[in-house]
Structure formats: structure tokens, C-alpha cells
Amino acid sequence: MRDFPDFRQLWGAHLISALGTGVTTLAIPLLAAVLLHASPVEIGVLTALNAVPHVVFSLVAVL
């Protein structure tokens, strides 16, 4: 792995990105529940809205 510094940077960047995505996926509904006293329906809507960019951009990428 020492012979491929570009791969190491790419792997590190992907690791940090995946960690940030995981923390965000957990933290946003948790903060809504604790700080905003959101109902289970509101947290469900918030979680569903989290998937909207993936759906929209994947449709644009296919076209």
C-alpha cells in the first residue's frame, strides 16, 4: 500500500465520507427527537426525506 499513495488518499477520503454519512444518518433524527421533540411520524418523514437526493440524482445520472 505504500507504493500507491493516491489509492491511500482515495481510501481515506472514502472512509471519512462514509463515517460522516453514518453519523449524519443517526444524528439528524436523534437531534429532531431530543431537541425538537419530534413525533415518530415527523422523524419518519425526516428519514424518508434523507433518501430524496439519492433518488433524484440517480435518475438524473441515468438520463
mmJSON file of the N, C-alpha and C atoms, coordinates in Angstrom:
{"data_MODEL":{"atom_site":{
"group_PDB":["ATOM","ATOM","ATOM","ATOM","ATOM","ATOM","ATOM","ATOM","ATOM","ATOM","ATOM","ATOM","ATOM","ATOM","ATOM","ATOM","ATOM","ATOM","ATOM","ATOM","ATOM","ATOM","ATOM","ATOM","ATOM","ATOM","ATOM","ATOM","ATOM","ATOM","ATOM","ATOM","ATOM","ATOM","ATOM","ATOM","ATOM","ATOM","ATOM","ATOM","ATOM","ATOM","ATOM","ATOM","ATOM","ATOM","ATOM","ATOM","ATOM","ATOM","ATOM","ATOM","ATOM","ATOM","ATOM","ATOM","ATOM","ATOM","ATOM","ATOM","ATOM","ATOM","ATOM","ATOM","ATOM","ATOM","ATOM","ATOM","ATOM","ATOM","ATOM","ATOM","ATOM","ATOM","ATOM","ATOM","ATOM","ATOM","ATOM","ATOM","ATOM","ATOM","ATOM","ATOM","ATOM","ATOM","ATOM","ATOM","ATOM","ATOM","ATOM","ATOM","ATOM","ATOM","ATOM","ATOM","ATOM","ATOM","ATOM","ATOM","ATOM","ATOM","ATOM","ATOM","ATOM","ATOM","ATOM","ATOM","ATOM","ATOM","ATOM","ATOM","ATOM","ATOM","ATOM","ATOM","ATOM","ATOM","ATOM","ATOM","ATOM","ATOM","ATOM","ATOM","ATOM","ATOM","ATOM","ATOM","ATOM","ATOM","ATOM","ATOM","ATOM","ATOM","ATOM","ATOM","ATOM","ATOM","ATOM","ATOM","ATOM","ATOM","ATOM","ATOM","ATOM","ATOM","ATOM","ATOM","ATOM","ATOM","ATOM","ATOM","ATOM","ATOM","ATOM","ATOM","ATOM","ATOM","ATOM","ATOM","ATOM","ATOM","ATOM","ATOM","ATOM","ATOM","ATOM","ATOM","ATOM","ATOM","ATOM","ATOM","ATOM","ATOM","ATOM","ATOM","ATOM","ATOM","ATOM","ATOM","ATOM","ATOM","ATOM","ATOM","ATOM","ATOM","ATOM","ATOM","ATOM"],
"id":[1,2,3,4,5,6,7,8,9,10,11,12,13,14,15,16,17,18,19,20,21,22,23,24,25,26,27,28,29,30,31,32,33,34,35,36,37,38,39,40,41,42,43,44,45,46,47,48,49,50,51,52,53,54,55,56,57,58,59,60,61,62,63,64,65,66,67,68,69,70,71,72,73,74,75,76,77,78,79,80,81,82,83,84,85,86,87,88,89,90,91,92,93,94,95,96,97,98,99,100,101,102,103,104,105,106,107,108,109,110,111,112,113,114,115,116,117,118,119,120,121,122,123,124,125,126,127,128,129,130,131,132,133,134,135,136,137,138,139,140,141,142,143,144,145,146,147,148,149,150,151,152,153,154,155,156,157,158,159,160,161,162,163,164,165,166,167,168,169,170,171,172,173,174,175,176,177,178,179,180,181,182,183,184,185,186,187,188,189],
"type_symbol":["N","C","C","N","C","C","N","C","C","N","C","C","N","C","C","N","C","C","N","C","C","N","C","C","N","C","C","N","C","C","N","C","C","N","C","C","N","C","C","N","C","C","N","C","C","N","C","C","N","C","C","N","C","C","N","C","C","N","C","C","N","C","C","N","C","C","N","C","C","N","C","C","N","C","C","N","C","C","N","C","C","N","C","C","N","C","C","N","C","C","N","C","C","N","C","C","N","C","C","N","C","C","N","C","C","N","C","C","N","C","C","N","C","C","N","C","C","N","C","C","N","C","C","N","C","C","N","C","C","N","C","C","N","C","C","N","C","C","N","C","C","N","C","C","N","C","C","N","C","C","N","C","C","N","C","C","N","C","C","N","C","C","N","C","C","N","C","C","N","C","C","N","C","C","N","C","C","N","C","C","N","C","C","N","C","C","N","C","C"],
"label_atom_id":["N","CA","C","N","CA","C","N","CA","C","N","CA","C","N","CA","C","N","CA","C","N","CA","C","N","CA","C","N","CA","C","N","CA","C","N","CA","C","N","CA","C","N","CA","C","N","CA","C","N","CA","C","N","CA","C","N","CA","C","N","CA","C","N","CA","C","N","CA","C","N","CA","C","N","CA","C","N","CA","C","N","CA","C","N","CA","C","N","CA","C","N","CA","C","N","CA","C","N","CA","C","N","CA","C","N","CA","C","N","CA","C","N","CA","C","N","CA","C","N","CA","C","N","CA","C","N","CA","C","N","CA","C","N","CA","C","N","CA","C","N","CA","C","N","CA","C","N","CA","C","N","CA","C","N","CA","C","N","CA","C","N","CA","C","N","CA","C","N","CA","C","N","CA","C","N","CA","C","N","CA","C","N","CA","C","N","CA","C","N","CA","C","N","CA","C","N","CA","C","N","CA","C","N","CA","C","N","CA","C","N","CA","C","N","CA","C","N","CA","C"],
"label_alt_id":[null,null,null,null,null,null,null,null,null,null,null,null,null,null,null,null,null,null,null,null,null,null,null,null,null,null,null,null,null,null,null,null,null,null,null,null,null,null,null,null,null,null,null,null,null,null,null,null,null,null,null,null,null,null,null,null,null,null,null,null,null,null,null,null,null,null,null,null,null,null,null,null,null,null,null,null,null,null,null,null,null,null,null,null,null,null,null,null,null,null,null,null,null,null,null,null,null,null,null,null,null,null,null,null,null,null,null,null,null,null,null,null,null,null,null,null,null,null,null,null,null,null,null,null,null,null,null,null,null,null,null,null,null,null,null,null,null,null,null,null,null,null,null,null,null,null,null,null,null,null,null,null,null,null,null,null,null,null,null,null,null,null,null,null,null,null,null,null,null,null,null,null,null,null,null,null,null,null,null,null,null,null,null,null,null,null,null,null,null],
"label_comp_id":["MET","MET","MET","ARG","ARG","ARG","ASP","ASP","ASP","PHE","PHE","PHE","PRO","PRO","PRO","ASP","ASP","ASP","PHE","PHE","PHE","ARG","ARG","ARG","GLN","GLN","GLN","LEU","LEU","LEU","TRP","TRP","TRP","GLY","GLY","GLY","ALA","ALA","ALA","HIS","HIS","HIS","LEU","LEU","LEU","ILE","ILE","ILE","SER","SER","SER","ALA","ALA","ALA","LEU","LEU","LEU","GLY","GLY","GLY","THR","THR","THR","GLY","GLY","GLY","VAL","VAL","VAL","THR","THR","THR","THR","THR","THR","LEU","LEU","LEU","ALA","ALA","ALA","ILE","ILE","ILE","PRO","PRO","PRO","LEU","LEU","LEU","LEU","LEU","LEU","ALA","ALA","ALA","ALA","ALA","ALA","VAL","VAL","VAL","LEU","LEU","LEU","LEU","LEU","LEU","HIS","HIS","HIS","ALA","ALA","ALA","SER","SER","SER","PRO","PRO","PRO","VAL","VAL","VAL","GLU","GLU","GLU","ILE","ILE","ILE","GLY","GLY","GLY","VAL","VAL","VAL","LEU","LEU","LEU","THR","THR","THR","ALA","ALA","ALA","LEU","LEU","LEU","ASN","ASN","ASN","ALA","ALA","ALA","VAL","VAL","VAL","PRO","PRO","PRO","HIS","HIS","HIS","VAL","VAL","VAL","VAL","VAL","VAL","PHE","PHE","PHE","SER","SER","SER","LEU","LEU","LEU","VAL","VAL","VAL","ALA","ALA","ALA","VAL","VAL","VAL","LEU","LEU","LEU"],
"label_asym_id":["A","A","A","A","A","A","A","A","A","A","A","A","A","A","A","A","A","A","A","A","A","A","A","A","A","A","A","A","A","A","A","A","A","A","A","A","A","A","A","A","A","A","A","A","A","A","A","A","A","A","A","A","A","A","A","A","A","A","A","A","A","A","A","A","A","A","A","A","A","A","A","A","A","A","A","A","A","A","A","A","A","A","A","A","A","A","A","A","A","A","A","A","A","A","A","A","A","A","A","A","A","A","A","A","A","A","A","A","A","A","A","A","A","A","A","A","A","A","A","A","A","A","A","A","A","A","A","A","A","A","A","A","A","A","A","A","A","A","A","A","A","A","A","A","A","A","A","A","A","A","A","A","A","A","A","A","A","A","A","A","A","A","A","A","A","A","A","A","A","A","A","A","A","A","A","A","A","A","A","A","A","A","A","A","A","A","A","A","A"],
"label_entity_id":["1","1","1","1","1","1","1","1","1","1","1","1","1","1","1","1","1","1","1","1","1","1","1","1","1","1","1","1","1","1","1","1","1","1","1","1","1","1","1","1","1","1","1","1","1","1","1","1","1","1","1","1","1","1","1","1","1","1","1","1","1","1","1","1","1","1","1","1","1","1","1","1","1","1","1","1","1","1","1","1","1","1","1","1","1","1","1","1","1","1","1","1","1","1","1","1","1","1","1","1","1","1","1","1","1","1","1","1","1","1","1","1","1","1","1","1","1","1","1","1","1","1","1","1","1","1","1","1","1","1","1","1","1","1","1","1","1","1","1","1","1","1","1","1","1","1","1","1","1","1","1","1","1","1","1","1","1","1","1","1","1","1","1","1","1","1","1","1","1","1","1","1","1","1","1","1","1","1","1","1","1","1","1","1","1","1","1","1","1"],
"label_seq_id":[1,1,1,2,2,2,3,3,3,4,4,4,5,5,5,6,6,6,7,7,7,8,8,8,9,9,9,10,10,10,11,11,11,12,12,12,13,13,13,14,14,14,15,15,15,16,16,16,17,17,17,18,18,18,19,19,19,20,20,20,21,21,21,22,22,22,23,23,23,24,24,24,25,25,25,26,26,26,27,27,27,28,28,28,29,29,29,30,30,30,31,31,31,32,32,32,33,33,33,34,34,34,35,35,35,36,36,36,37,37,37,38,38,38,39,39,39,40,40,40,41,41,41,42,42,42,43,43,43,44,44,44,45,45,45,46,46,46,47,47,47,48,48,48,49,49,49,50,50,50,51,51,51,52,52,52,53,53,53,54,54,54,55,55,55,56,56,56,57,57,57,58,58,58,59,59,59,60,60,60,61,61,61,62,62,62,63,63,63],
"pdbx_PDB_ins_code":[null,null,null,null,null,null,null,null,null,null,null,null,null,null,null,null,null,null,null,null,null,null,null,null,null,null,null,null,null,null,null,null,null,null,null,null,null,null,null,null,null,null,null,null,null,null,null,null,null,null,null,null,null,null,null,null,null,null,null,null,null,null,null,null,null,null,null,null,null,null,null,null,null,null,null,null,null,null,null,null,null,null,null,null,null,null,null,null,null,null,null,null,null,null,null,null,null,null,null,null,null,null,null,null,null,null,null,null,null,null,null,null,null,null,null,null,null,null,null,null,null,null,null,null,null,null,null,null,null,null,null,null,null,null,null,null,null,null,null,null,null,null,null,null,null,null,null,null,null,null,null,null,null,null,null,null,null,null,null,null,null,null,null,null,null,null,null,null,null,null,null,null,null,null,null,null,null,null,null,null,null,null,null,null,null,null,null,null,null],
"Cartn_x":[0.818,0.0,0.867,2.064,2.96,3.326,3.208,3.564,2.479,1.304,0.172,-0.413,0.256,-0.26,-1.614,-1.86,-3.151,-4.288,-4.056,-5.07,-5.314,-4.253,-4.389,-5.21,-4.981,-5.762,-7.217,-7.447,-8.823,-9.524,-8.845,-9.419,-9.711,-8.797,-9.007,-10.174,-10.27,-11.376,-12.709,-12.738,-13.979,-14.344,-13.361,-13.6,-14.202,-13.648,-14.164,-15.569,-15.798,-17.121,-18.163,-17.819,-18.755,-19.032,-18.014,-18.209,-19.133,-18.931,-19.793,-21.23,-21.414,-22.762,-23.442,-22.704,-23.268,-23.649,-22.794,-23.089,-24.298,-24.366,-25.497,-26.794,-26.751,-27.948,-28.482,-27.605,-28.02,-28.349,-27.561,-27.663,-28.885,-29.26,-30.365,-31.684,-32.097,-33.339,-33.224,-32.057,-31.865,-31.983,-31.38,-31.497,-32.93,-33.611,-35.009,-35.85,-35.59,-36.373,-36.061,-34.791,-34.388,-34.594,-34.116,-34.16,-35.482,-36.069,-37.296,-38.553,-38.379,-39.497,-40.399,-39.76,-40.497,-41.239,-42.386,-43.168,-42.555,-42.945,-42.421,-42.74,-43.887,-44.239,-43.299,-43.023,-42.115,-40.701,-40.264,-38.94,-38.929,-40.015,-40.112,-40.069,-40.763,-40.744,-39.344,-38.702,-37.345,-36.384,-36.517,-35.667,-35.951,-37.213,-37.571,-37.032,-37.096,-36.581,-35.069,-34.416,-32.973,-32.612,-33.523,-33.262,-33.585,-34.262,-34.694,-33.519,-32.434,-31.331,-30.749,-30.688,-30.167,-31.064,-32.355,-33.295,-33.248,-33.256,-33.273,-31.993,-30.846,-29.59,-29.306,-29.814,-29.619,-30.466,-31.636,-32.45,-31.795,-31.204,-30.509,-29.282,-28.59,-27.387,-27.725,-28.892,-29.285,-29.665,-30.302,-30.727,-29.533],
"Cartn_y":[-1.184,0.0,1.255,1.14,2.304,2.734,1.792,2.106,2.903,3.007,3.667,4.763,5.915,6.975,7.527,7.53,8.024,7.128,5.82,4.895,5.099,5.318,5.551,6.812,7.858,9.089,8.862,8.139,7.839,7.007,5.999,5.138,5.934,6.805,7.638,8.595,9.193,10.111,9.382,8.18,7.396,6.999,6.649,6.282,7.452,8.622,9.81,10.149,10.031,10.306,9.327,8.053,7.043,7.246,7.617,7.895,9.092,10.142,11.312,11.001,10.169,9.764,8.976,8.07,7.279,8.13,9.068,9.953,10.825,11.353,12.193,11.409,10.178,9.333,9.074,8.951,8.719,10.017,11.054,12.269,13.121,13.228,14.126,13.682,12.416,12.02,12.082,11.766,11.82,13.253,14.188,15.593,16.097,15.668,16.069,15.546,14.32,13.737,14.401,14.627,15.137,16.64,17.399,18.852,19.466,18.898,19.476,18.745,17.667,16.849,16.416,15.92,15.486,14.183,14.037,12.813,11.712,10.462,9.377,9.564,10.137,10.381,11.427,12.474,13.512,12.969,12.119,11.513,10.584,9.864,9.014,9.818,10.939,11.81,12.372,12.783,13.309,12.258,11.035,9.949,9.637,9.668,9.421,10.536,11.768,12.887,12.808,12.093,11.911,11.126,10.309,9.496,10.239,11.357,12.077,12.467,13.045,13.399,12.193,11.048,9.854,9.445,9.507,9.125,10.126,11.399,12.431,12.404,12.359,12.394,11.095,9.989,8.743,8.742,9.352,9.456,10.382,11.455,12.374,11.69,10.889,10.218,9.18,8.547,7.531,8.173,9.339,10.019,10.648],
"Cartn_z":[0.0,0.0,0.0,0.427,0.426,-0.988,-1.918,-3.298,-4.023,-3.421,-4.076,-3.183,-3.094,-2.215,-2.674,-3.979,-4.466,-3.987,-4.011,-3.521,-2.038,-1.286,0.152,0.431,-0.341,-0.176,-0.544,-1.621,-2.028,-0.964,-0.445,0.587,1.852,2.234,3.419,3.247,2.07,1.798,1.824,1.263,1.274,2.7,3.499,4.89,5.669,5.498,6.197,5.705,4.414,3.863,4.398,4.421,4.927,6.412,7.165,8.588,8.78,7.997,8.083,7.707,6.695,6.294,7.397,8.015,9.109,10.302,10.656,11.789,11.477,10.262,9.863,9.867,9.37,9.326,10.727,11.678,13.057,13.78,13.562,14.361,14.041,12.775,12.424,13.056,12.909,13.589,15.124,15.646,17.092,17.61,16.921,17.319,17.184,16.136,15.979,17.13,17.553,18.641,19.972,20.239,21.557,21.674,20.707,20.824,20.371,19.33,18.779,19.23,19.99,20.478,19.326,18.259,17.078,17.359,16.723,16.87,16.004,16.226,15.382,13.896,13.591,12.184,11.587,12.323,11.827,11.629,12.521,12.373,11.164,10.94,9.754,8.472,8.445,7.263,7.057,8.133,8.046,7.503,7.961,7.485,6.018,5.627,4.223,3.325,3.799,3.012,2.835,3.718,3.6,2.341,1.839,0.646,-0.65,-0.581,-1.789,-2.692,-2.182,-3.097,-3.832,-3.172,-3.825,-4.989,-4.782,-5.837,-6.986,-6.673,-7.714,-8.537,-7.872,-8.608,-9.355,-8.851,-9.591,-10.862,-10.819,-12.03,-13.051,-12.584,-13.493,-14.096,-13.303,-13.798,-14.864,-14.728,-15.704,-17.027,-16.973,-18.199,-18.826],
"occupancy":[1.0,1.0,1.0,1.0,1.0,1.0,1.0,1.0,1.0,1.0,1.0,1.0,1.0,1.0,1.0,1.0,1.0,1.0,1.0,1.0,1.0,1.0,1.0,1.0,1.0,1.0,1.0,1.0,1.0,1.0,1.0,1.0,1.0,1.0,1.0,1.0,1.0,1.0,1.0,1.0,1.0,1.0,1.0,1.0,1.0,1.0,1.0,1.0,1.0,1.0,1.0,1.0,1.0,1.0,1.0,1.0,1.0,1.0,1.0,1.0,1.0,1.0,1.0,1.0,1.0,1.0,1.0,1.0,1.0,1.0,1.0,1.0,1.0,1.0,1.0,1.0,1.0,1.0,1.0,1.0,1.0,1.0,1.0,1.0,1.0,1.0,1.0,1.0,1.0,1.0,1.0,1.0,1.0,1.0,1.0,1.0,1.0,1.0,1.0,1.0,1.0,1.0,1.0,1.0,1.0,1.0,1.0,1.0,1.0,1.0,1.0,1.0,1.0,1.0,1.0,1.0,1.0,1.0,1.0,1.0,1.0,1.0,1.0,1.0,1.0,1.0,1.0,1.0,1.0,1.0,1.0,1.0,1.0,1.0,1.0,1.0,1.0,1.0,1.0,1.0,1.0,1.0,1.0,1.0,1.0,1.0,1.0,1.0,1.0,1.0,1.0,1.0,1.0,1.0,1.0,1.0,1.0,1.0,1.0,1.0,1.0,1.0,1.0,1.0,1.0,1.0,1.0,1.0,1.0,1.0,1.0,1.0,1.0,1.0,1.0,1.0,1.0,1.0,1.0,1.0,1.0,1.0,1.0,1.0,1.0,1.0,1.0,1.0,1.0],
"B_iso_or_equiv":[0.0,0.0,0.0,0.0,0.0,0.0,0.0,0.0,0.0,0.0,0.0,0.0,0.0,0.0,0.0,0.0,0.0,0.0,0.0,0.0,0.0,0.0,0.0,0.0,0.0,0.0,0.0,0.0,0.0,0.0,0.0,0.0,0.0,0.0,0.0,0.0,0.0,0.0,0.0,0.0,0.0,0.0,0.0,0.0,0.0,0.0,0.0,0.0,0.0,0.0,0.0,0.0,0.0,0.0,0.0,0.0,0.0,0.0,0.0,0.0,0.0,0.0,0.0,0.0,0.0,0.0,0.0,0.0,0.0,0.0,0.0,0.0,0.0,0.0,0.0,0.0,0.0,0.0,0.0,0.0,0.0,0.0,0.0,0.0,0.0,0.0,0.0,0.0,0.0,0.0,0.0,0.0,0.0,0.0,0.0,0.0,0.0,0.0,0.0,0.0,0.0,0.0,0.0,0.0,0.0,0.0,0.0,0.0,0.0,0.0,0.0,0.0,0.0,0.0,0.0,0.0,0.0,0.0,0.0,0.0,0.0,0.0,0.0,0.0,0.0,0.0,0.0,0.0,0.0,0.0,0.0,0.0,0.0,0.0,0.0,0.0,0.0,0.0,0.0,0.0,0.0,0.0,0.0,0.0,0.0,0.0,0.0,0.0,0.0,0.0,0.0,0.0,0.0,0.0,0.0,0.0,0.0,0.0,0.0,0.0,0.0,0.0,0.0,0.0,0.0,0.0,0.0,0.0,0.0,0.0,0.0,0.0,0.0,0.0,0.0,0.0,0.0,0.0,0.0,0.0,0.0,0.0,0.0,0.0,0.0,0.0,0.0,0.0,0.0],
"pdbx_formal_charge":[null,null,null,null,null,null,null,null,null,null,null,null,null,null,null,null,null,null,null,null,null,null,null,null,null,null,null,null,null,null,null,null,null,null,null,null,null,null,null,null,null,null,null,null,null,null,null,null,null,null,null,null,null,null,null,null,null,null,null,null,null,null,null,null,null,null,null,null,null,null,null,null,null,null,null,null,null,null,null,null,null,null,null,null,null,null,null,null,null,null,null,null,null,null,null,null,null,null,null,null,null,null,null,null,null,null,null,null,null,null,null,null,null,null,null,null,null,null,null,null,null,null,null,null,null,null,null,null,null,null,null,null,null,null,null,null,null,null,null,null,null,null,null,null,null,null,null,null,null,null,null,null,null,null,null,null,null,null,null,null,null,null,null,null,null,null,null,null,null,null,null,null,null,null,null,null,null,null,null,null,null,null,null,null,null,null,null,null,null],
"auth_seq_id":[1,1,1,2,2,2,3,3,3,4,4,4,5,5,5,6,6,6,7,7,7,8,8,8,9,9,9,10,10,10,11,11,11,12,12,12,13,13,13,14,14,14,15,15,15,16,16,16,17,17,17,18,18,18,19,19,19,20,20,20,21,21,21,22,22,22,23,23,23,24,24,24,25,25,25,26,26,26,27,27,27,28,28,28,29,29,29,30,30,30,31,31,31,32,32,32,33,33,33,34,34,34,35,35,35,36,36,36,37,37,37,38,38,38,39,39,39,40,40,40,41,41,41,42,42,42,43,43,43,44,44,44,45,45,45,46,46,46,47,47,47,48,48,48,49,49,49,50,50,50,51,51,51,52,52,52,53,53,53,54,54,54,55,55,55,56,56,56,57,57,57,58,58,58,59,59,59,60,60,60,61,61,61,62,62,62,63,63,63],
"auth_comp_id":["MET","MET","MET","ARG","ARG","ARG","ASP","ASP","ASP","PHE","PHE","PHE","PRO","PRO","PRO","ASP","ASP","ASP","PHE","PHE","PHE","ARG","ARG","ARG","GLN","GLN","GLN","LEU","LEU","LEU","TRP","TRP","TRP","GLY","GLY","GLY","ALA","ALA","ALA","HIS","HIS","HIS","LEU","LEU","LEU","ILE","ILE","ILE","SER","SER","SER","ALA","ALA","ALA","LEU","LEU","LEU","GLY","GLY","GLY","THR","THR","THR","GLY","GLY","GLY","VAL","VAL","VAL","THR","THR","THR","THR","THR","THR","LEU","LEU","LEU","ALA","ALA","ALA","ILE","ILE","ILE","PRO","PRO","PRO","LEU","LEU","LEU","LEU","LEU","LEU","ALA","ALA","ALA","ALA","ALA","ALA","VAL","VAL","VAL","LEU","LEU","LEU","LEU","LEU","LEU","HIS","HIS","HIS","ALA","ALA","ALA","SER","SER","SER","PRO","PRO","PRO","VAL","VAL","VAL","GLU","GLU","GLU","ILE","ILE","ILE","GLY","GLY","GLY","VAL","VAL","VAL","LEU","LEU","LEU","THR","THR","THR","ALA","ALA","ALA","LEU","LEU","LEU","ASN","ASN","ASN","ALA","ALA","ALA","VAL","VAL","VAL","PRO","PRO","PRO","HIS","HIS","HIS","VAL","VAL","VAL","VAL","VAL","VAL","PHE","PHE","PHE","SER","SER","SER","LEU","LEU","LEU","VAL","VAL","VAL","ALA","ALA","ALA","VAL","VAL","VAL","LEU","LEU","LEU"],
"auth_asym_id":["A","A","A","A","A","A","A","A","A","A","A","A","A","A","A","A","A","A","A","A","A","A","A","A","A","A","A","A","A","A","A","A","A","A","A","A","A","A","A","A","A","A","A","A","A","A","A","A","A","A","A","A","A","A","A","A","A","A","A","A","A","A","A","A","A","A","A","A","A","A","A","A","A","A","A","A","A","A","A","A","A","A","A","A","A","A","A","A","A","A","A","A","A","A","A","A","A","A","A","A","A","A","A","A","A","A","A","A","A","A","A","A","A","A","A","A","A","A","A","A","A","A","A","A","A","A","A","A","A","A","A","A","A","A","A","A","A","A","A","A","A","A","A","A","A","A","A","A","A","A","A","A","A","A","A","A","A","A","A","A","A","A","A","A","A","A","A","A","A","A","A","A","A","A","A","A","A","A","A","A","A","A","A","A","A","A","A","A","A"],
"auth_atom_id":["N","CA","C","N","CA","C","N","CA","C","N","CA","C","N","CA","C","N","CA","C","N","CA","C","N","CA","C","N","CA","C","N","CA","C","N","CA","C","N","CA","C","N","CA","C","N","CA","C","N","CA","C","N","CA","C","N","CA","C","N","CA","C","N","CA","C","N","CA","C","N","CA","C","N","CA","C","N","CA","C","N","CA","C","N","CA","C","N","CA","C","N","CA","C","N","CA","C","N","CA","C","N","CA","C","N","CA","C","N","CA","C","N","CA","C","N","CA","C","N","CA","C","N","CA","C","N","CA","C","N","CA","C","N","CA","C","N","CA","C","N","CA","C","N","CA","C","N","CA","C","N","CA","C","N","CA","C","N","CA","C","N","CA","C","N","CA","C","N","CA","C","N","CA","C","N","CA","C","N","CA","C","N","CA","C","N","CA","C","N","CA","C","N","CA","C","N","CA","C","N","CA","C","N","CA","C","N","CA","C","N","CA","C","N","CA","C","N","CA","C"],
"pdbx_PDB_model_num":[1,1,1,1,1,1,1,1,1,1,1,1,1,1,1,1,1,1,1,1,1,1,1,1,1,1,1,1,1,1,1,1,1,1,1,1,1,1,1,1,1,1,1,1,1,1,1,1,1,1,1,1,1,1,1,1,1,1,1,1,1,1,1,1,1,1,1,1,1,1,1,1,1,1,1,1,1,1,1,1,1,1,1,1,1,1,1,1,1,1,1,1,1,1,1,1,1,1,1,1,1,1,1,1,1,1,1,1,1,1,1,1,1,1,1,1,1,1,1,1,1,1,1,1,1,1,1,1,1,1,1,1,1,1,1,1,1,1,1,1,1,1,1,1,1,1,1,1,1,1,1,1,1,1,1,1,1,1,1,1,1,1,1,1,1,1,1,1,1,1,1,1,1,1,1,1,1,1,1,1,1,1,1,1,1,1,1,1,1]
}}}
